[in-house]
Amino acid sequence: MEQVKKLKIRNSLGLHARAAAKIVELGNRYKARLFLSKDGQEVDGSSILSILTLACPKGTEVHARIEGEDSEDFMQALSELFDRKFGEES
């Protein structure tokens, strides 16, 4: 099964190393695979360095594509992580 969703970077520092690490850490809890893309460039969501190559400041929209048996649960958790600004701001 595949889930696809557009997510917006809402935290003031954008998608930096700590935020990317939280995405990777979240992904390690699921069997499904995450891919993030921006402007046609798709990267492996299990790699902090790959995520950082997208260079996403605040306000950027990224597309998340998750493939695998628990993709729905993974997408829900990922959406919540983005909505909570990666736990960095209230």
Phi, psi and omega per residue, in radians:
M1 nan 2.563 -3.122
E2 -2.215 2.419 3.067
Q3 -2.087 2.409 3.101
V4 -2.319 2.356 -3.126
K5 -2.694 2.558 3.049
K6 -1.597 2.257 -3.127
L7 -2.165 2.510 -3.108
K8 -1.892 2.352 3.067
I9 -1.345 2.032 -3.044
R10 -1.917 -0.300 -3.104
N11 -1.364 2.641 -2.998
S12 -1.136 -0.493 -3.115
L13 -1.537 -0.083 -3.136
G14 1.318 -2.845 -3.086
L15 -1.569 1.456 -3.104
H16 -1.744 -3.049 -3.008
A17 -1.033 -0.751 -3.110
R18 -1.151 -0.733 3.106
A19 -1.147 -0.727 3.114
A20 -1.092 -0.673 3.119
A21 -1.111 -0.638 3.105
K22 -1.165 -0.631 3.086
I23 -1.129 -0.817 3.138
V24 -1.099 -0.760 3.121
E25 -1.051 -0.745 3.097
L26 -1.084 -0.788 -3.128
G27 -1.063 -0.518 3.138
N28 -1.180 -0.228 3.126
R29 -1.503 -0.139 -3.042
Y30 -2.148 2.726 3.084
K31 -1.424 -0.489 -3.100
A32 -1.161 2.768 3.128
R33 -1.856 2.422 -3.132
L34 -1.861 2.387 3.005
F35 -2.236 2.340 3.091
L36 -2.008 2.505 3.115
S37 -2.455 2.652 3.072
K38 -2.596 2.289 3.116
D39 0.911 0.694 3.082
G40 1.450 -0.097 3.113
Q41 -1.668 2.052 3.135
E42 -1.873 2.383 -3.139
V43 -2.248 2.808 3.104
D44 -1.300 2.123 -3.113
G45 -1.336 0.053 3.100
S46 -1.726 0.119 -3.111
S47 -2.165 2.081 3.122
I48 -1.016 -0.817 -3.108
L49 -1.092 -0.694 3.110
S50 -1.094 -0.762 3.133
I51 -1.076 -0.721 -3.117
L52 -1.124 -0.484 3.140
T53 -1.137 -0.290 3.106
L54 -1.251 -0.355 3.103
A55 0.841 1.293 -3.043
C56 -1.930 1.778 3.027
P57 -1.351 3.051 3.094
K58 -0.943 2.396 3.113
G59 1.655 -0.214 3.137
T60 -1.214 2.463 3.017
E61 -1.802 2.269 3.071
V62 -2.061 2.684 3.078
H63 -1.791 2.222 3.085
A64 -1.823 2.295 3.068
R65 -2.204 2.154 -3.105
I66 -2.134 2.228 -3.134
E67 -2.043 2.308 3.060
G68 2.453 3.032 -3.003
E69 -1.139 -0.542 -3.137
D70 -1.896 0.524 -3.068
S71 -1.090 -0.602 -3.123
E72 -1.136 -0.811 3.115
D73 -1.128 -0.715 3.125
F74 -1.069 -0.795 -3.122
M75 -1.116 -0.678 3.105
Q76 -1.070 -0.816 -3.137
A77 -1.154 -0.679 3.123
L78 -1.144 -0.745 3.108
S79 -1.050 -0.735 3.122
E80 -1.136 -0.682 3.114
L81 -1.076 -0.780 3.098
F82 -1.136 -0.764 -3.135
D83 -1.094 -0.570 3.133
R84 -1.477 0.151 3.130
K85 0.994 0.655 3.107
F86 1.058 0.390 3.110
G87 1.292 0.273 -3.057
E88 -1.654 -0.407 -3.081
E89 -2.364 2.719 3.100
S90 -1.669 nan nan
